[in-house]
Amino acid sequence: MSFGYQVLGFGTVADAGPPFMEATGGTITTDGDFKVHSFTSSGTFTVTNSGTQSDVSYLVVAGGGGGGRDDGGGGGAGGYLTASSVTLAAQAYTITIGAGGIPGSSPGVDSGEGANSVLGSVATAIGGGGGGSAEGASQTGHDGGSGGGARIGDGGAATSGQGNRGGNDTNPGDNARGSGGGGAGAQGTDNGSDAGAGLSNSITGSSVGRAGGGGGGNRSSGGTASDGGGKGGGTSGDGNSHAGTVNTGGGGGAGAGSAPPAGQDNTPKAGGSGIVIIRYQFQA
């Protein structure tokens, strides 16, 4: 197809190419003059024409870490990367969506890190760190995009530019509470079960919070969480623990070490899977 345009006073230039980027892949929506490609599972983003006025932004979030068991630490959020004014060449980009990490399930079985999410060679977000567990497992938090919270000791470290560390537990005599997992926007609470908050982004046209840490387990009320992170388990009130929300990279809520209130489930939970979103101008 020919896309001509007129240069004032000098006639027509033929075959200049379309001014805006054209691409396929993922679930495509529009927001004004912009197209948004959202990947909630792995696939391929193919730029069929890079255009001459492309204005590309992306958000890449990895899978969140799993929660620790037995008053364990909350899972860390998946790594969170965003950029704007990016140039993408006309080629195929492999998209990988990271799965959430497994929870600590039994003595000696540790919580798992989330898996990385990838936008071709452009960006790799690192999976969130698992929370610390008791009895035969790592009681300190695991490193990741954001670090998992500790059951006892240090929270997991975060990847530079992608998140925050998990909460530390500096009181080893207090074994009834795990610390909160780190989030993209804040670290997990030290010597407390509340998780670090995530970040909000309007790349789709609406503000959505993602990559919150998971709450720590507690022999009272479990640690709170936000932005896709799962609440930690407790033994009173709402003792339920929650998994990280799918396609947010939220950390999994940790389990409590004693029985929950009747009818409730305070076992540790998995982290949430990640997401990749790409936005670009397609018309003026």
N, C-alpha and C positions, 0 to 999 in steps of 0.2 A: 504494500500500500504506500502511496506517495503522500507525504505531508509537506506541502509547500507553505511558505509564508513570505510576506513582502517586506523587503528592506526599503525603507522610505527613500525614494529618489533613485533607487538602483534596480527596480524590477523585482522578479520572483526568483527565489532560490529553491530548486527542486530537491526532493528527497532529503530534507534536513533531519528527518526522524521525528517521532513524537516528542513533545516537550516534557512529558511526565512519565514516570516509571510505570511499567506494566509487569505484573507478576501473578503466579498461581500458587496454590497450596494452603492447607489449613482451612479453617472456617473464616469466610470473608464477610465483613460488615463494613458499613460506611459511617463516617462522622463528618458531615459537611463535605469539604473538598478532599477528605482523606479516606483512604482504604485502610482497614485493619485486618491483618491475618493472625488468627489466634490458633495456636497448636496446643491441644490438651493431651495429645499422644504423639509419638514420634512420626516423622514424615519428611517431606521435602518441600522447601520453599524455592521456587524457580523464578528468577528475574528474567523475563523474556526480552525486555528492553529497559536499559538503565535510564533512558530519558536524558534531558538536558537541564531540567529544573527539579531534580529529585530532592526531597527533604525527608530523609528516613530516620525514624526513631525505633528503638527496640527495648524490650524488657525481657530478661532471661532470669528465671527463678528455679533453683534446684530443688530436689526433694528434701523434706525435713527429716531430722533424726528421730529415732524411736525413743519412747520414754523408758526410764529405768524402773525396776520393780522394787518392792519392799521399802516404801518411803524413799523412792529413788529420785534422781534428778530428771527434770524435764528435757525433752529432746530439743536440740538447737534447730533454728530455722535454716532452710536451704539458702545458699548464697544468692544474693540479689544484685543484679547488674542492669543498669539502664544507661542509655546514651541517646543523643540526638544529633542532627546534622551529619549523619553517617552516609558515606557513599558505598553502594553495593554494585558490583559488576554484574553484567548479564551472564548469569550462570546458575547452576543448581547448588543450593545450600542444604546439607543434611541437618535435620532438626532431631535432637534427642531430648526426650522428656524424662527427667530423673524420677524414679520411684521413691516413695517414702521408706525410711528405715524401719526395721522390725523392732518390736518392743522386747525388753528383757523378759523371757518367758519362764525360766526356772533357774535354780541355783547353778551357777557355772555358765549359763547362757546369757551373754551380754546383749545390751541393746545395740542396734545397728545404725550405721551412718546412712543418710539419704544418698541417693545416686546423683551424679552430675547432670545438669541440663546444658545442651550445647546448641549454638547457632553457628553451624559450619566452622570455619576457622576464625570467625569474628569474635565470639564470646563464649566462655565456658564458666558457668556458675557451679561452685563446689557444694556437694551435698552437706546437709547439716549434721552436726555431731550428735551421737547418742548420749542419753543421760546416764549418770552413774547408777549402779545397782549394788546390792549387798551380796554377801556369801559367794565367794568364788569368782566374782566378776570385778571389773574395774569400778571402784567407788568414785574415782574422779571422773569429771565429764570428758567426753571425747571431743577432739578437735574437728572442725568442719567449716562450712561457709559461715555459720554462727555456731558457737560452741555449746555442747550439752551441759546442763546443770550438774553439779556434783552432789553425790549422796554424802560423802565426807571428803574434804580436801578441796582441790582446785577445780573450778569449772573449766571446760574445754576452751581452747583458744579459737579465735575466728580467723578467717582468711582476710587479709588486708583489702579494704575497699568493698567487702561483700557482706559484712555483718558484724556482730558483737559477741563477746565471750559469754559463756555460761556463768551462772552465779556460783560463788565460792561458799563452802561451808567450813568456817574456821573454828567451829565448836564441836570437836569429835565426840564429846560427851553427850551431845544431843543427837541421838540416832532416830528420832521420831519425825524427821522432816528432811526432804530433799530440796535442793535449790532449783530455781527456775532456769529454763533454757534461754540462751541468747536469741535476740531477734534482730532483724535488719536495722531497726531504729534505735534499739537500746539493749544493754546487757541484762542478763538475768539477775534477779534480786540476790544479793549476798545474804546468807543466813536467813533466808526467807524463801517461800515457795513460788512467789509470783514471777511470771515469765517476762522477758523483754518484749517490748512492742515491735511490730513490724513497721512498714512504710506504706503510705497511700500513693497511688499513681493514677493519672487520668488518661493513659495511653489509648484506652478504648473509647473515650468520650465521657465516661463516668468514673468518679473516684472510687477506687477499690483498695482496701488494705490487704497486704499479703506479707508472708514471711515473718509471722510472729512466732516466738518461742513457745514451747510447751510448758505447762505448769508442773511444779514439783509435787511429789506425793507427800501426804501429811497425815498424821494421826489425829487430825481435827479436820478442818475444811481444806481441801486441796487447793493448790496454787492457781490463781486466775491466769487467763491468757486472752489474747486478742489477735486480730488480723490473720486468722486462719490457724493459729496455734490451739492445741487441745488443752482443756482444763485438766489439772492434776487430780488424782483420786484422793479421797478423804475417808474418815470414819465417822463423820457426823454431818448433819444437814444434807446438802446435796453431795453425797459421797462419790457420785459417778465421775469417772475419768473419761476423757474424750480423745479421739484420734485427731491428728492434724487434718484440716479440711483439704480435700482433693484439689489439685491444681492451684494451690496457694503457697506450697512450700512450708506450711506451718509445722512446727515441732509437735511430736506426740506427747500427750499427757502421761506423767509417771503414775505408777501404782502405789497404793498405800500398803503398809505392812500388816494391818489388822483387818478384820472383817468389816465390810461396809454396812450401812443401814439396810434393813430388809428390802429386798427387791432392787437394790442398786449394785452397780458393777464398778469396783475401783481397781481393776487390774490395769497394768500398763498398756499403752496403745501405740500404734504405728504413727509415723510421720506422714504428712500429706505429700502427694506428688507435686511436681513442679509445673511450669508453664513457660511458653515462649510466645511473645506477641511482637509483631512488626507493623509499623504504621508509616504510611508515605502519602504524599500529595498525588492525586490522580487527575485533578482538574482545577481550573482557576475560578 
